[in-house]
Amino acid sequence: MTKPLKLAVVGHTNVGKTSLLRTLLRDRDFGEVSHRPSTTRHVEGARLSVEGQPLLELYDTPGLEDAIALLDHLERLDRPGERLDGPARLARFLDGSEARQRFEQEAKVLRQLLVSDAGLYVIDAREPVLAKYRDELAVLAMCGRPLLPVLNFVASEGHREADWREALARLGLHALVRFDSVAPPLDGEQRLYDSLALLLERARPQLQRLAEDHQAQRRLRLDTGSRLIAELLLDVAACRRSVPAQEAALQAATGTLRQQVREREQRCVEALLRLYAFSQEDAAASDLPLLNGRWGDDLFNPETLKQLGIRLGGGMAAGAAAGAGVDLLVGGVTLGAAAALGAIAGGAWQTFGHYGERLLGKLKGQRELTVDDAILRLLALRQRQLLAALDARGHAAFEAVRIDTPEEKQWREGKLPPVLAKARAHPEWSSLNAGADLEQAERQGQVAVLATGLMP
């Protein structure tokens, strides 16, 4: 069996080494991340495997704190006429007392790099190129291991990528990788593994397999996430409530239905977060116009629909969507259709007191509540955006997911998928209804069709 490739993640203190590892490992709990310097005090390792075969071992190391003084110390250890190579010079240093006292942290880094196949030298690209970084590279080069510089935080404004590229080239380091542990590029890991393969040709098969598995896992997460959203939309579209004609009963049933839909959306949010190994805090707030900064609290708020550019219909249909997000079926005809026929004109639930009395007085029996199309559009927009944001999010991110007003028009203005119209006639397809049959073959097929069209 091929031995796993060993990589030491090295660099100055507080440049994002642990953050990089969190993103590569998809583990937001790996190590400790802080703005305080010297947070990592010991070497910590993790392993990446594919189908049970370990392919890569990553080692997080303490930050280098005083490379300038260490380089001076190493030079003082040199004896006249002595021509030791880098590893031999470091071996003598590591056997000395200073490696256990003044330069204890640097010694931990060097020991790990010496037993690794290569090192990832992490750079905070926002920082200026200072002499201490050049001395760090000079010390690390003595280990005789390939070094791949990783420019971290290149997605931030004011980064100094050009300066770092020039400085690294002057030191003979022409191969490097642009990366951002908070907002990693979609092809970031592929490029990282490709660059490592140039330095470690014998490890190319392992690295390629890791890259291929990364892409396969990403596609699987997107497929699974799209299906979660499709299940949500089908549940809400097929949801139906029969209630007495009295206004008090209608108001109570509307409030209950709203809350059930909110809770159903929240369950979808939580499932997407688990799928991408994030916590609920990662989506506790966003730039969507949400009341109290929480998902679902204003799902039925007309301002949310307005700011996301969802167009409403006319008459009572518009009133119901904006004011309640719930359609009332009277004798099998929705209020929107009744308004179009001239039976009712304009208004929201309050309109019942003015226009609805005559109509409701003529029509007897149970009424049925369903969720308006505008709410389905809102659910689809929010969840698709959340899925896309999680797909592009690094596990070192501290801020909650940020989502902007969508630019695509299909879910805002276009015709809704026929699957959702069909679901209206199948209340047994909704987990929100009593007696639901979620394993029905036809339902499962419709979920698959809808999920295909939801892929971001």
Sequence and secondary structure as in RCSB ss.txt:
>XXXX:A:sequence
MTKPLKLAVVGHTNVGKTSLLRTLLRDRDFGEVSHRPSTTRHVEGARLSVEGQPLLELYDTPGLEDAIALLDHLE
RLDRPGERLDGPARLARFLDGSEARQRFEQEAKVLRQLLVSDAGLYVIDAREPVLAKYRDELAVLAMCGRPLLPV
LNFVASEGHREADWREALARLGLHALVRFDSVAPPLDGEQRLYDSLALLLERARPQLQRLAEDHQAQRRLRLDTG
SRLIAELLLDVAACRRSVPAQEAALQAATGTLRQQVREREQRCVEALLRLYAFSQEDAAASDLPLLNGRWGDDLF
NPETLKQLGIRLGGGMAAGAAAGAGVDLLVGGVTLGAAAALGAIAGGAWQTFGHYGERLLGKLKGQRELTVDDAI
LRLLALRQRQLLAALDARGHAAFEAVRIDTPEEKQWREGKLPPVLAKARAHPEWSSLNAGADLEQAERQGQVAVL
ATGLMP
>XXXX:A:secstr
    EEEEEEEBTTSSHHHHHHHHHT TTSS   SSTT   S EEEEEEETTEEEEEEEE   B  HHHHHHHHH
HH  TT    HHHHHHHHHHSGGGGTTTHHHHHHHHHHHTSSEEEEEEETTS   HHHHHHHHHHHTT   EEEE
EE TTSTT  HHHHHHHHHHTT    EE  SSS  TTHHHHHHHHHHHH GGGHHHHHHHHHHHHHHHHHHHHHH
HHHHHHHHHHHHH  EEE SSHHHHHHHHHHHHHHHHHHHHHHHHHHHHHTT  GGGGS  SS  GGG TTTTTT
 HHHHHHTT    SHHHHHHHHHTSEEEEETTEEHHHHHHTTS  S  GGGGGTTHHHHHHH  S EEEEE HHH
HHHHHHHHHHHHHHHHT  TT  S          HHHHS   HHHHHHTT GGG TTSTT  TT HHHHHHHHHH
HHHH  
